[in-house]
Amino acid sequence: MVDYVLSLLVLFFGALAFYLVYERFISRPKVSEASLYVEALRDLLDGRREAAYTKLRQVVAEDSTNVDAYLRLGQILRDNGQPARALQVHRDLTLRAGLSRPQKVAILRQLSADYTATGDLVTAEAALKEMLSLDSNNYWAQTQMLALQEKAQSWEAAAETAEQVLRLEGAKSRKPLARYKVAQGDQLYRQKEYHKARLAYKDAIGLDPACVAAYVAIGDSYSEEQRYEDAVTFWTKLITAVPDQSHQVIERLKTTLFELGRYGDIVDICQEILAHAPGNAVARRTMAEFHQRKGDSEMAIAILEQLVEDNPEDRTVAFDLVRLYHEKGDRKKLSDLLRTLERRRGQAARSKTPDRTSGSPAGLRV
């Protein structure tokens, strides 16, 4: 009888154990790898990086062929300040055989970002070049390449890459490329390669006829070579091309024309400027200076008086006029002008003083 009872107990507990194992490990539905991967992507989109990382590790543990999961694991590591670990994850992927072209492009993209994050810009650029050899129209790769070339000041290469970026953007104007040519020219200028610098500057003008920096720099390069006539020619070209920026070359022209014994030409230049921009203060001051040098102080004073009237905030013009009144001994006009300047200074000071009563409770106003 005892043996019978023991047998029943053994059978009972055995059945119970089988039931528990079945419930926990067999009958319980498993989360599929695909569902887990989708959950990881959803976590990434929602900013839950730790949860995404945990699920992605589980995905690759169950399916080592999931390249995209490895790519995202590495990206999470890099975004969390571990670019070296990210680089190891992504570099291991390059050893795999049978990768498709899109997979190779995706891996190279991550590698370039990893190398950039670790400060290895040379290898980052190499990864981008390989990426572009597989997909020349990849906008991300082109813009990243441009950023690296700008950082390295590789202006000639940057100009070529920038042209590709504009093409991909569908831009019709090539004017933005002018700044790379100017930068290239500036680099050559600093190396005293003036002829080569001018070629780059002229390319910039070809791209953007209103490129002020190029006109100025070409004149400066000629001046460095003591080719003053050529310098004057290019500076005056700026006045025709972009008259409202002519103030950038007037001082250069004054100095150079004086050295050439052609200071009188400055009048014609200023008149040309004023024909396009009548309010140009620099040209008008230069005209006043010219007349003063000729001894025609009345004309110089008349020009400066009108300038002070039109530009009351321009202290340089006012001081020039004060000096001329003093030299001429016209004490009345000098006194009137000084009072006017003092009044304006007081008005300006009051306009800058905050209203201490504004916003204060009525009982607290002083």
ZAFI-378564 format. One record per residue: residue in one letter; x, y negated, z of N, C-alpha, C in turn. Coordinates in steps of 0.2 Angstrom, whole numbers. Each point is the difference from the previous one (the first is absolute). Example, Ala and Ser with C-alpha at 12.3 -4.5 7.8 and 13.67 -1.06 7.14 Angstrom:
2
type;nxx;nyy;nzz;caxx;cayy;cazz;cxx;cyy;czz
a;66;28;39;-4;-6;0;4;-6;0 $
s;-2;-5;-4;4;-6;1;-4;-5;3 $
//
This chain:
366
type;nxx;nyy;nzz;caxx;cayy;cazz;cxx;cyy;czz
m;4;6;0;-4;-6;0;4;-6;0 $
v;6;0;4;4;-6;0;3;-1;-6 $
d;3;5;-4;3;0;-6;-5;-3;-5 $
y;-6;2;0;-5;-3;-4;-1;-8;0 $
v;0;-2;7;-1;-7;1;6;-4;-2 $
l;6;3;1;6;-3;-2;0;-1;-8 $
s;-2;5;-3;0;0;-7;-5;-6;-3 $
l;-5;0;3;-5;-6;-2;3;-7;2 $
l;3;0;5;4;-7;2;5;-1;-5 $
v;4;5;-2;5;-2;-5;-3;-2;-7 $
l;-5;4;-2;-4;-2;-6;-3;-7;0 $
f;-2;-2;6;-4;-6;1;6;-6;-1 $
f;5;1;4;5;-6;0;4;0;-7 $
g;0;6;-3;3;0;-7;-4;-4;-5 $
a;-7;2;1;-4;-4;-5;0;-7;2 $
l;0;-2;6;0;-7;2;7;-4;-3 $
a;5;4;1;6;-3;-3;0;-1;-7 $
f;-2;5;-4;-1;0;-7;-4;-6;-2 $
y;-6;-1;4;-5;-6;-2;4;-6;1 $
l;4;-1;5;3;-7;2;5;-1;-6 $
v;4;5;-2;5;-1;-5;-3;-2;-7 $
y;-6;4;-1;-3;-2;-6;-3;-7;0 $
e;-3;-2;5;-3;-7;1;5;-5;-1 $
r;6;1;3;5;-5;0;4;0;-7 $
f;2;5;-2;5;1;-6;-3;2;-6 $
i;-5;4;0;-3;2;-7;-6;-3;-2 $
s;-5;0;4;-6;-3;-2;0;-8;-1 $
r;5;-3;4;0;-8;0;3;-2;-7 $
p;-4;-5;-3;2;-2;-7;6;-4;1 $
k;5;1;-5;6;-4;0;0;-6;-4 $
v;3;-5;2;1;-6;-4;4;1;-6 $
s;-2;-1;-6;4;2;-6;5;-5;-1 $
e;5;2;-3;6;-5;-2;-2;-6;-3 $
a;-5;1;-5;-2;-6;-4;-4;-5;4 $
s;-4;3;5;-4;-5;4;5;-3;5 $
l;5;3;2;5;-3;5;4;-5;-4 $
y;1;1;-6;4;-5;-4;-4;-6;-1 $
v;-7;1;-1;-4;-6;-1;-1;-4;6 $
e;0;4;6;-1;-4;6;7;-4;2 $
a;5;3;-2;7;-4;1;0;-6;-5 $
l;-3;0;-6;0;-6;-4;-5;-5;3 $
r;-6;3;3;-4;-5;3;3;-3;6 $
d;4;3;4;3;-3;5;5;-5;-2 $
l;3;1;-5;5;-5;-3;-4;-6;-2 $
l;-5;1;-3;-4;-6;-3;-3;-4;6 $
d;-1;3;6;-3;-3;6;5;-2;5 $
g;7;1;-2;5;-3;4;2;5;6 $
r;-2;6;0;1;5;5;6;4;-2 $
r;6;-3;0;6;3;-3;2;6;4 $
e;0;0;6;2;6;4;-4;6;-1 $
a;-7;-1;0;-4;5;-2;1;3;-7 $
a;1;-5;-5;2;2;-7;6;4;0 $
y;5;-2;4;7;4;0;-1;7;2 $
t;-4;1;6;-1;6;3;-3;5;-5 $
k;-5;-3;-4;-4;5;-4;4;1;-7 $
l;4;-5;-2;4;1;-6;5;6;2 $
r;3;0;6;5;5;1;-3;7;0 $
q;-7;0;3;-3;6;-1;-1;3;-7 $
v;-2;-5;-4;-1;1;-7;6;3;-3 $
v;6;-3;1;6;3;-4;2;6;3 $
a;-2;1;7;2;7;3;-4;5;-3 $
e;-6;-1;-2;-4;5;-4;1;0;-7 $
d;2;-5;-3;1;0;-7;6;-5;-2 $
s;6;3;-1;6;-3;-1;1;-3;-7 $
t;-5;1;-4;0;-2;-7;-4;-7;-1 $
n;-3;-2;6;-3;-7;0;5;-5;0 $
v;2;-3;-6;5;-5;-1;-3;-6;3 $
d;-6;-2;-1;-3;-6;2;0;-1;7 $
a;-1;6;4;0;0;7;7;-2;3 $
y;5;3;-3;7;-2;2;1;-7;-1 $
l;-2;-3;-6;1;-7;-2;-3;-5;5 $
r;-6;2;2;-4;-4;5;3;1;7 $
l;3;6;2;3;1;6;6;-5;1 $
g;4;0;-6;6;-4;0;-1;-8;1 $
q;-6;-1;-4;-2;-8;0;-2;-2;7 $
i;-3;5;4;-2;-2;7;6;-1;4 $
l;5;5;-1;6;-1;4;4;-7;-2 $
r;0;-2;-6;3;-6;-2;-4;-6;3 $
d;-6;0;-1;-4;-5;3;0;-1;8 $
n;2;5;3;1;0;7;7;-1;2 $
g;4;-2;-4;7;-2;2;5;6;-1 $
q;-1;5;-3;4;6;-1;2;1;-7 $
p;3;-5;-4;1;1;-7;5;6;-1 $
a;5;1;4;5;6;-1;-4;6;0 $
r;-4;2;5;-4;6;0;-5;0;-7 $
a;-3;-6;-1;-4;0;-6;4;2;-7 $
l;6;-3;0;5;2;-5;1;7;-1 $
q;2;4;6;1;7;0;-6;4;-3 $
v;-6;-2;2;-6;3;-2;-1;0;-8 $
h;1;-7;-2;-1;-1;-7;6;3;-4 $
r;6;0;2;5;2;-4;0;8;-1 $
d;-3;3;6;0;7;-1;-5;2;-6 $
l;-5;-4;-1;-5;1;-5;4;1;-7 $
t;5;-4;-1;3;0;-7;4;6;-1 $
l;1;4;5;3;7;-2;-5;5;-2 $
r;-6;-1;0;-5;4;-3;0;1;-7 $
a;-1;6;-3;-1;1;-7;-7;0;-2 $
g;-1;-2;-6;-7;0;-3;-4;-6;2 $
l;3;-5;2;-4;-7;1;-2;-3;-6 $
s;-6;-2;0;-3;-4;-6;3;-7;0 $
r;-1;-3;-6;3;-7;-1;-4;-5;5 $
p;-6;1;1;-3;-5;5;2;1;7 $
q;2;7;2;3;1;7;7;-3;0 $
k;4;1;-5;6;-3;0;0;-8;1 $
v;-5;-3;-3;0;-7;0;-2;-2;7 $
a;-5;4;3;-2;-2;7;5;1;5 $
i;4;6;-1;6;1;5;5;-6;-1 $
l;2;-2;-6;5;-5;-1;-3;-7;3 $
r;-6;-1;0;-3;-6;3;1;0;7 $
q;-1;6;3;1;0;8;8;-1;1 $
l;4;4;-4;7;-1;1;3;-7;0 $
s;-3;-3;-5;2;-7;-1;-2;-4;6 $
a;-6;1;3;-2;-4;6;4;2;6 $
d;2;7;0;4;2;6;7;-3;0 $
y;3;0;-6;7;-3;-1;0;-8;2 $
t;-5;-3;-3;-1;-7;2;0;-1;7 $
a;-4;4;4;-1;-1;7;6;2;4 $
t;4;4;-3;7;1;4;5;-4;-2 $
g;-1;-5;-5;5;-5;-2;4;2;-6 $
d;-1;6;-3;4;3;-5;-3;-3;-7 $
l;1;-6;-2;-4;-3;-5;3;3;-7 $
v;6;2;0;3;2;-6;-3;7;-2 $
t;-1;4;5;-4;7;-2;-7;-1;-1 $
a;-3;-5;3;-7;-2;-1;-1;-2;-7 $
e;5;-4;-3;-1;-2;-7;1;6;-4 $
a;4;4;1;2;6;-4;-7;4;0 $
a;-3;1;6;-6;4;0;-6;-3;-5 $
l;0;-7;1;-5;-4;-5;2;1;-7 $
k;6;0;-2;2;1;-7;-2;7;-2 $
e;1;5;4;-2;7;-2;-8;0;0 $
m;-3;-3;4;-7;-1;0;-3;-3;-7 $
l;3;-5;-2;-2;-4;-6;2;4;-6 $
s;5;4;0;2;5;-5;-6;5;-1 $
l;-4;1;5;-5;5;-1;-7;-4;-1 $
d;0;-6;2;-6;-4;-1;1;-7;0 $
s;2;-2;-7;3;-7;-1;-6;-6;2 $
n;-6;2;0;-5;-5;1;-3;0;7 $
n;4;3;4;-2;0;8;1;-7;3 $
y;-5;-3;1;0;-7;2;3;-1;7 $
w;-1;5;5;3;0;6;8;0;0 $
a;2;5;-5;7;1;0;3;-6;-3 $
q;-3;-4;-5;3;-6;-3;0;-5;5 $
t;-5;-1;4;0;-6;4;5;1;6 $
q;1;7;2;5;1;5;7;-1;-3 $
m;1;2;-6;7;-1;-3;1;-7;0 $
l;-5;-4;-2;1;-7;-1;2;-3;7 $
a;-3;2;5;2;-2;7;7;1;2 $
l;2;6;-2;7;2;2;5;-4;-4 $
q;-2;-1;-6;5;-4;-5;1;-7;3 $
e;-6;-3;2;0;-7;2;4;0;7 $
k;0;5;4;3;0;6;8;1;-1 $
a;2;4;-5;7;1;-2;2;-6;-5 $
q;-4;-5;-2;1;-5;-4;3;2;-7 $
s;-3;6;-2;2;2;-7;-5;-3;-5 $
w;1;-6;-1;-5;-4;-4;-1;2;-7 $
e;5;2;-3;-1;2;-7;-5;6;0 $
a;2;5;4;-5;6;0;-7;-2;3 $
a;0;-4;5;-6;-2;2;-5;-3;-5 $
a;3;-4;-5;-4;-3;-5;-3;5;-4 $
e;4;5;-2;-3;6;-4;-5;3;4 $
t;0;2;6;-5;3;4;-6;-4;1 $
a;1;-7;1;-5;-5;0;-5;0;-6 $
e;4;1;-6;-4;0;-6;-4;6;-1 $
q;2;6;3;-4;6;0;-6;-1;5 $
v;1;-3;5;-5;-1;5;-6;-5;-3 $
l;2;-5;-3;-4;-4;-4;-4;3;-5 $
r;3;5;-4;-3;4;-5;-6;4;3 $
l;2;3;6;-5;5;3;-6;-4;3 $
e;2;-6;2;-6;-5;3;-4;-3;-6 $
g;2;1;-6;-3;-3;-6;0;-7;0 $
a;6;-3;3;1;-7;-1;2;-2;-7 $
k;-3;-6;-2;1;-3;-7;6;-4;0 $
s;1;-4;6;6;-5;0;6;4;3 $
r;6;-2;-3;6;2;3;4;-5;4 $
k;-4;-6;1;4;-5;4;2;2;7 $
p;-3;5;4;3;2;6;7;3;-1 $
l;2;2;-6;7;3;0;5;-5;0 $
a;-2;-6;-1;5;-6;0;4;0;6 $
r;-3;1;6;3;-1;6;6;5;1 $
y;-1;6;-3;6;5;0;6;-2;-4 $
k;-2;-3;-6;6;-3;-4;3;-6;3 $
v;-4;-4;4;4;-5;4;4;3;5 $
a;-2;5;4;3;3;5;7;3;-3 $
q;-1;3;-6;6;3;-3;5;-6;-2 $
g;-3;-5;-2;5;-6;-2;3;-3;6 $
d;-4;0;5;3;-3;7;6;4;2 $
q;-1;7;-1;5;5;3;7;-1;-5 $
l;-1;-1;-6;6;-1;-5;3;-7;2 $
y;-5;-5;1;3;-7;1;5;0;6 $
r;-3;4;6;5;0;6;6;3;-2 $
q;0;5;-5;7;3;-2;4;-4;-5 $
k;-3;-6;-1;3;-5;-5;0;3;-7 $
e;-4;5;-1;-1;2;-7;-6;-4;-4 $
y;2;-6;-1;-5;-5;-2;-3;1;-7 $
h;4;3;-5;-3;1;-6;-5;6;1 $
k;1;5;3;-4;6;1;-6;-3;4 $
a;1;-4;5;-6;-3;4;-5;-4;-5 $
r;3;-4;-4;-4;-4;-5;-4;5;-4 $
l;2;5;-2;-4;5;-4;-6;3;4 $
a;1;1;6;-5;2;4;-5;-5;1 $
y;2;-6;2;-4;-6;1;-4;-1;-7 $
k;3;0;-5;-4;-1;-7;-5;5;-1 $
d;1;6;2;-5;6;0;-6;-2;4 $
a;2;-3;6;-6;-2;4;-4;-5;-3 $
i;3;-5;-3;-4;-5;-4;-4;3;-5 $
g;3;5;-4;-4;3;-5;-6;3;3 $
l;1;3;6;-6;3;3;-5;-5;3 $
d;3;-6;2;-4;-5;3;3;-7;-1 $
p;-3;-3;-6;3;-6;-2;0;-6;6 $
a;-4;1;5;-1;-5;5;5;3;6 $
c;5;4;-1;4;2;6;5;-5;2 $
v;-2;-4;5;4;-6;2;7;2;2 $
a;0;6;4;7;2;3;5;1;-6 $
a;-3;3;-5;5;2;-5;3;-6;-4 $
y;-4;-5;-1;2;-6;-3;5;-4;4 $
v;-1;0;6;5;-3;5;6;3;0 $
a;0;7;1;6;4;1;4;0;-7 $
i;-3;0;-5;4;0;-7;4;-7;0 $
g;-3;-5;2;3;-7;0;6;1;5 $
d;-1;2;6;5;1;5;6;4;-2 $
s;-2;6;-4;6;4;-2;4;-4;-5 $
y;-3;-4;-5;4;-4;-4;4;-5;4 $
s;-3;-3;5;4;-5;4;6;3;3 $
e;-1;6;3;6;4;3;5;1;-5 $
e;-1;1;-7;5;0;-5;2;-6;-3 $
q;-3;-6;3;2;-7;-2;-3;-1;-7 $
r;-5;3;-2;-3;-1;-6;-6;-4;1 $
y;1;-6;2;-5;-5;2;-5;-2;-5 $
e;2;0;-6;-5;-2;-5;-5;6;-1 $
d;2;6;0;-5;6;0;-4;0;6 $
a;3;-2;6;-4;0;6;-6;-5;0 $
v;2;-6;-3;-5;-5;-1;-6;2;-4 $
t;2;3;-6;-5;3;-5;-5;4;4 $
f;3;5;4;-5;5;3;-4;-3;5 $
w;3;-5;4;-4;-3;5;-6;-4;-3 $
t;2;-4;-5;-5;-4;-4;-6;5;-3 $
k;2;6;-2;-5;5;-2;-5;1;5 $
l;2;1;6;-5;1;6;-5;-6;0 $
i;2;-6;-1;-4;-6;0;-6;1;-5 $
t;2;3;-6;-5;0;-5;-4;6;2 $
a;3;6;2;-4;6;1;-5;0;6 $
v;3;-3;6;-4;0;6;1;-7;3 $
p;-3;-5;-3;2;-7;3;-2;-2;7 $
d;-5;4;3;-1;-1;7;5;2;5 $
q;5;4;-3;5;3;4;7;-4;-2 $
s;0;-5;-3;6;-4;-3;4;-3;6 $
h;-3;-1;6;3;-2;6;6;4;2 $
q;0;7;-2;5;4;2;6;-1;-4 $
v;0;-4;-6;6;-1;-4;2;-7;0 $
i;-4;-5;2;2;-7;0;7;-1;3 $
e;1;2;6;6;-2;4;6;3;-4 $
r;-1;6;-3;5;3;-4;2;-4;-6 $
l;-5;-2;-3;0;-4;-6;4;-7;1 $
k;-2;-3;6;3;-6;2;7;0;0 $
t;2;6;4;8;1;2;3;1;-7 $
t;-2;5;-4;3;2;-6;1;-5;-5 $
l;-6;-4;-1;0;-5;-5;5;-6;2 $
f;1;-1;6;4;-5;3;7;2;-2 $
e;2;7;1;6;2;-1;2;0;-8 $
l;-5;1;-4;1;-1;-7;0;-7;-3 $
g;-2;-5;5;0;-7;-3;-6;-1;-4 $
r;-5;4;2;-7;-1;-4;-5;-1;5 $
y;1;-4;6;-5;-1;5;-6;-3;-3 $
g;1;-4;-5;-6;-4;-3;-5;5;-3 $
d;2;6;-1;-5;5;-3;-5;2;5 $
i;1;-1;6;-5;2;6;-6;-4;-1 $
v;0;-6;-3;-6;-4;-1;-5;4;-5 $
d;3;2;-5;-4;4;-5;-3;6;3 $
i;4;4;4;-2;6;3;-6;-1;5 $
c;1;-6;4;-5;-1;5;-7;-2;-4 $
q;1;-4;-5;-6;-2;-4;-3;6;-3 $
e;4;5;-2;-4;6;-3;-3;4;6 $
i;3;0;6;-4;3;5;-6;-4;2 $
l;0;-6;0;-6;-4;2;-5;0;-5 $
a;2;1;-6;-5;1;-6;-4;6;2 $
h;3;5;3;-4;7;1;-3;-1;7 $
a;4;-3;5;-3;0;7;1;-7;2 $
p;-4;-4;-1;0;-8;2;2;-1;8 $
g;-2;5;4;0;-1;7;7;3;3 $
n;4;2;-4;6;4;2;5;-5;4 $
a;0;0;7;3;-4;4;8;0;-1 $
v;3;6;-2;7;0;0;2;-4;-7 $
a;-4;1;-5;2;-4;-6;0;-7;1 $
r;-6;-2;4;-1;-8;1;6;-2;4 $
r;2;3;5;6;-2;4;6;0;-4 $
t;1;5;-4;6;0;-4;0;-7;-5 $
m;-6;-1;-2;0;-6;-5;2;-7;5 $
a;-3;0;6;2;-5;4;7;-1;2 $
e;3;6;1;7;0;1;4;-2;-6 $
f;-2;2;-6;3;-2;-6;0;-8;-1 $
h;-6;-3;1;0;-7;-1;4;-4;6 $
q;0;3;6;4;-3;5;8;0;-2 $
r;2;6;-3;7;0;-2;2;-5;-6 $
k;-5;-1;-4;0;-5;-5;0;-7;2 $
g;-2;-1;7;0;-7;3;-7;-3;-1 $
d;-5;4;-2;-7;-2;-1;-4;2;6 $
s;2;-4;6;-3;2;6;-8;-1;0 $
e;-2;-5;-4;-7;-2;0;-4;6;-3 $
m;2;3;-5;-3;6;-3;0;6;5 $
a;6;1;3;1;5;5;-5;-1;6 $
i;-1;-6;2;-5;-1;6;-7;1;-3 $
a;-1;-2;-6;-7;1;-2;-2;7;0 $
i;5;4;-3;-2;7;0;-1;3;7 $
l;5;-2;4;-1;3;7;-6;-2;4 $
e;-2;-6;-1;-6;-3;3;-6;4;-2 $
q;0;2;-7;-6;4;-2;0;7;3 $
l;7;2;0;0;7;3;-2;0;7 $
v;2;-5;4;-2;0;7;-8;0;1 $
e;-3;-4;-5;-7;0;0;-3;6;-1 $
d;3;4;-5;-3;6;-2;2;6;4 $
n;6;-1;4;2;6;4;2;-3;7 $
p;-5;-2;4;1;-3;6;4;4;5 $
e;0;6;-1;3;5;5;7;1;-2 $
d;2;-2;-5;7;1;-3;5;-5;3 $
r;3;2;6;5;-4;3;6;-2;-3 $
t;2;5;-5;6;-2;-4;-1;-6;-4 $
v;-5;0;-3;-2;-6;-5;0;-6;4 $
a;-4;0;6;0;-6;4;6;-2;2 $
f;5;4;2;7;-2;3;4;-3;-6 $
d;-1;3;-6;3;-3;-6;-2;-7;-1 $
l;-7;-1;1;-3;-7;-1;3;-5;5 $
v;0;3;7;3;-4;5;7;-3;-1 $
r;4;5;-3;7;-2;-1;0;-5;-6 $
l;-4;0;-5;0;-5;-6;-2;-6;3 $
y;-6;-1;4;-2;-6;3;6;-3;4 $
h;3;4;4;5;-3;4;6;-2;-4 $
e;2;3;-5;5;-2;-5;-1;-6;-3 $
k;-7;-1;-2;-2;-6;-4;-1;-6;5 $
g;-1;2;7;-1;-6;5;-7;-2;0 $
d;-5;4;-2;-7;-1;0;-3;2;6 $
r;1;-5;5;-2;2;7;-8;1;1 $
k;-3;-4;-4;-8;1;1;-2;6;-2 $
k;2;3;-6;-2;6;-3;3;6;5 $
l;6;-1;2;3;5;5;-4;0;6 $
s;-2;-6;3;-4;0;6;-7;4;-1 $
d;-3;-2;-6;-7;3;-1;1;7;-1 $
l;5;2;-3;0;8;-1;2;3;6 $
l;4;-2;4;1;3;7;-6;0;4 $
r;-4;-5;0;-6;0;4;-5;5;-3 $
t;0;1;-6;-4;5;-3;2;7;1 $
l;6;1;0;3;6;2;-1;2;7 $
e;0;-5;5;-1;1;7;-7;2;1 $
r;-5;-4;-3;-7;1;0;-1;8;-2 $
r;2;2;-6;-1;6;-2;3;6;5 $
r;6;-2;3;3;5;5;-5;1;6 $
g;-3;-6;2;-4;0;6;-7;4;-2 $
q;-2;-1;-6;-6;4;-2;1;7;-1 $
a;6;2;-2;2;7;-1;0;3;7 $
a;3;-4;5;1;3;7;-7;1;3 $
r;-4;-5;-1;-7;1;3;-4;6;-3 $
s;1;1;-6;-4;5;-4;3;7;3 $
k;6;0;2;3;7;3;-1;1;7 $
t;-3;-6;4;-1;1;7;-7;3;1 $
p;0;6;4;-6;4;1;-5;-5;4 $
d;-7;1;-1;-5;-3;3;-1;3;7 $
r;3;-3;5;0;3;7;-7;1;3 $
t;-5;-5;-3;-7;1;3;-4;4;-4 $
s;2;3;-5;-4;4;-4;-1;7;3 $
g;-7;2;1;-2;6;3;1;0;8 $
s;1;-6;3;1;0;7;-7;-2;3 $
p;-2;3;6;-6;-2;3;0;-7;2 $
a;-6;-3;-1;-1;-8;1;3;-2;7 $
g;-1;4;5;2;-3;6;8;0;1 $
l;3;4;-4;7;1;1;4;-5;-5 $
r;-3;-4;-4;3;-4;-5;4;-6;4 $
v;6;-2;-2;3;-5;3;-1;-7;-3 $
//
